[in-house]
Amino acid sequence: MPTIKDVAKRAGVSVTAVSFVINNVPVPLSEKTKQRIWAAIRELGYSPNRAAQSLARRRAETIAILFLQPVLNLFADIPYSQILFGVGSKIAESGMRLLLIPPLEISRDLPLRRKLHKGEADGAIVAGPIRQDDKRIRELDEGDLPVVVIGNFKEAKRTSCVDIDNFSVGYKAADYLAKIGHKSIAFLGGPLYYSYGEERFAGYKRALEENNLAYEEENIFIGEATAEEGYKGTLELLQRKEKPTAIFASTGLMGVGALRAIREAGLNLPDDISLITLQEYPSSLTEIEPTAIVPPFYRLGLYAAMVLFKVINGERKPPAKKRIPVRLKIGSTTKPL
């Protein structure tokens, strides 16, 4: 009996791509690729329903994924597209369907929970910047549907949470800069009401403390996690009388903006200033290989789906907590002092 892996091999694509085409998930695949997948399915006589027979004890054979950001931005956002492919890979192995649910207004949250609890999904994964006061997550947490949040929902009672180790993102960056001699290290960060922003900032401050460096408010810029805000914040830092010797841009887009500001100020990296960013986007956006913290977003999506399946199967009792390690990659934008 052919499997979804056989179809993927015949079509020359990933298992995830096959699953997305079968389940009509709106991903940016060419028509030629989709036709090749359907041709492989016909040639092999593959039936998605057969792959789901071993999971017949489930009600819907469907996993819902809810993104807390506009769908139009989803596939343009590399971190979230990697998370989606990680989730899809694991779900594809099971033969289940993936139901992509766009963000809904707060007033529609309760109907959403009721809809999912009526059997349209066996579990849900929530991805997006996590706020502790988000009613959508709170409503799901109070229900009986197995839910995994990609992020840190601190008040979770039943919801499992998996995320990259955001504390280590901030700690590793600041600690490395301190270890190579920098004493004035600036921080560009996203909103602190999001769990990732709060945790990266906390890691940065801990590294300063452990390296006996002073915390300076003038070295901190908190704004939206965009290239524009990274540009604005870096210009403000560079206008200081005592400029920082290094900047840590704690989101990828803020790093893109920081790089632009540094170049426009006529400064050279790393001779005039050092920069560490989060590697969320390809180096083609920056034309250099920056020193960066590398987050495993694909692995994060994969692990989130794995935890959800364990909760559904009763192999893991919620709420589960897991942090995926990040690594530091040395590039061309930092140097010792």
KAGI-V159030 format. One record per backbone hydrogen bond with DSSP energy under -1.0 kcal/mol. CO is the residue of the C=O (numbers start at 1). NH is the residue of the N-H. E is the energy in kcal/mol with one decimal. If there is no record, write none. Layout:
co=CO nh=NH e=E
co=CO nh=NH e=E
//
This chain:
co=3 nh=7 e=-1.7
co=4 nh=8 e=-2.2
co=5 nh=9 e=-2.3
co=6 nh=10 e=-2.4
co=7 nh=11 e=-2.5
co=8 nh=12 e=-1.2
co=8 nh=13 e=-2.2
co=14 nh=18 e=-1.7
co=15 nh=19 e=-2.3
co=16 nh=20 e=-2.6
co=17 nh=21 e=-2.1
co=18 nh=22 e=-2.6
co=19 nh=23 e=-2.2
co=20 nh=25 e=-2.7
co=21 nh=24 e=-1.1
co=25 nh=27 e=-2.0
co=27 nh=29 e=-2.4
co=30 nh=34 e=-2.2
co=31 nh=35 e=-2.6
co=32 nh=36 e=-1.9
co=33 nh=37 e=-2.0
co=34 nh=38 e=-2.4
co=35 nh=39 e=-2.2
co=36 nh=40 e=-2.0
co=37 nh=41 e=-2.2
co=38 nh=42 e=-2.2
co=39 nh=43 e=-2.6
co=40 nh=44 e=-2.1
co=41 nh=45 e=-1.2
co=41 nh=46 e=-1.9
co=47 nh=51 e=-1.2
co=50 nh=53 e=-1.2
co=52 nh=55 e=-1.8
co=53 nh=56 e=-1.7
co=55 nh=58 e=-2.2
co=61 nh=97 e=-3.0
co=62 nh=122 e=-3.2
co=63 nh=99 e=-2.9
co=64 nh=125 e=-2.5
co=65 nh=101 e=-2.6
co=66 nh=127 e=-2.9
co=70 nh=73 e=-1.2
co=73 nh=77 e=-1.1
co=77 nh=81 e=-2.4
co=78 nh=82 e=-2.3
co=79 nh=83 e=-2.1
co=80 nh=84 e=-2.4
co=81 nh=85 e=-2.0
co=82 nh=86 e=-2.1
co=83 nh=87 e=-2.7
co=84 nh=88 e=-2.9
co=85 nh=89 e=-2.1
co=86 nh=90 e=-1.5
co=87 nh=91 e=-2.3
co=88 nh=92 e=-2.6
co=89 nh=93 e=-1.4
co=91 nh=96 e=-1.2
co=97 nh=63 e=-2.5
co=99 nh=65 e=-2.8
co=101 nh=67 e=-1.3
co=105 nh=108 e=-2.0
co=106 nh=109 e=-1.7
co=108 nh=112 e=-1.6
co=109 nh=113 e=-2.2
co=110 nh=114 e=-2.5
co=111 nh=115 e=-2.5
co=112 nh=116 e=-2.3
co=113 nh=117 e=-2.3
co=116 nh=119 e=-1.3
co=123 nh=64 e=-2.5
co=124 nh=148 e=-2.3
co=125 nh=66 e=-3.0
co=126 nh=150 e=-3.5
co=127 nh=68 e=-2.7
co=130 nh=195 e=-2.2
co=131 nh=134 e=-1.5
co=134 nh=138 e=-1.8
co=135 nh=139 e=-2.6
co=136 nh=140 e=-1.7
co=137 nh=141 e=-2.5
co=138 nh=142 e=-1.3
co=140 nh=143 e=-1.2
co=146 nh=124 e=-2.2
co=147 nh=160 e=-2.3
co=148 nh=126 e=-2.6
co=149 nh=151 e=-1.2
co=149 nh=162 e=-2.5
co=153 nh=156 e=-1.7
co=160 nh=149 e=-3.4
co=161 nh=322 e=-1.9
co=162 nh=151 e=-1.5
co=163 nh=324 e=-2.8
co=164 nh=166 e=-1.8
co=165 nh=169 e=-1.4
co=166 nh=170 e=-1.6
co=167 nh=171 e=-2.5
co=168 nh=172 e=-2.9
co=169 nh=173 e=-1.4
co=170 nh=174 e=-2.0
co=171 nh=175 e=-2.9
co=172 nh=176 e=-2.1
co=173 nh=177 e=-2.0
co=174 nh=178 e=-2.4
co=175 nh=179 e=-2.5
co=176 nh=180 e=-1.4
co=177 nh=182 e=-2.3
co=178 nh=181 e=-1.6
co=180 nh=337 e=-2.4
co=184 nh=245 e=-1.7
co=184 nh=246 e=-1.4
co=186 nh=248 e=-2.4
co=187 nh=221 e=-2.5
co=188 nh=250 e=-2.8
co=189 nh=223 e=-2.6
co=191 nh=194 e=-1.2
co=194 nh=198 e=-2.2
co=195 nh=199 e=-2.3
co=196 nh=200 e=-2.3
co=197 nh=201 e=-1.8
co=198 nh=202 e=-2.0
co=199 nh=203 e=-2.1
co=200 nh=204 e=-2.1
co=201 nh=205 e=-2.3
co=202 nh=206 e=-2.2
co=203 nh=207 e=-2.1
co=204 nh=208 e=-1.9
co=205 nh=209 e=-2.2
co=206 nh=210 e=-2.6
co=207 nh=211 e=-1.4
co=208 nh=213 e=-3.0
co=209 nh=212 e=-1.6
co=216 nh=219 e=-1.7
co=217 nh=220 e=-1.8
co=219 nh=187 e=-3.0
co=221 nh=189 e=-2.7
co=224 nh=226 e=-2.3
co=226 nh=230 e=-2.0
co=227 nh=231 e=-2.4
co=228 nh=232 e=-2.5
co=229 nh=233 e=-3.0
co=230 nh=234 e=-2.0
co=231 nh=235 e=-2.2
co=232 nh=236 e=-2.0
co=233 nh=237 e=-2.2
co=234 nh=238 e=-2.5
co=237 nh=240 e=-1.2
co=245 nh=274 e=-2.1
co=246 nh=186 e=-3.0
co=247 nh=276 e=-2.4
co=248 nh=188 e=-2.8
co=251 nh=255 e=-1.7
co=252 nh=256 e=-1.7
co=253 nh=257 e=-2.1
co=254 nh=258 e=-2.4
co=255 nh=259 e=-2.3
co=256 nh=260 e=-1.7
co=257 nh=261 e=-2.2
co=258 nh=262 e=-2.5
co=259 nh=263 e=-2.2
co=260 nh=264 e=-2.4
co=261 nh=265 e=-1.7
co=262 nh=267 e=-2.1
co=263 nh=266 e=-1.6
co=268 nh=272 e=-3.1
co=268 nh=273 e=-1.1
co=274 nh=247 e=-2.1
co=276 nh=249 e=-2.9
co=277 nh=293 e=-2.4
co=278 nh=280 e=-1.8
co=282 nh=285 e=-2.1
co=283 nh=286 e=-1.1
co=283 nh=287 e=-2.2
co=289 nh=332 e=-3.1
co=291 nh=277 e=-1.7
co=292 nh=329 e=-3.3
co=293 nh=279 e=-2.7
co=294 nh=327 e=-1.5
co=295 nh=297 e=-1.6
co=296 nh=300 e=-1.9
co=297 nh=301 e=-2.2
co=298 nh=302 e=-2.2
co=299 nh=303 e=-2.7
co=300 nh=304 e=-2.4
co=301 nh=305 e=-1.9
co=302 nh=306 e=-1.9
co=303 nh=307 e=-2.7
co=304 nh=308 e=-2.0
co=305 nh=309 e=-2.3
co=306 nh=310 e=-1.9
co=307 nh=311 e=-2.1
co=308 nh=312 e=-2.7
co=309 nh=313 e=-2.4
co=310 nh=315 e=-2.4
co=310 nh=316 e=-1.3
co=311 nh=314 e=-1.1
co=320 nh=161 e=-2.9
co=322 nh=163 e=-1.7
co=324 nh=165 e=-2.3
co=327 nh=294 e=-3.5
co=329 nh=292 e=-2.4
co=333 nh=275 e=-2.6
//
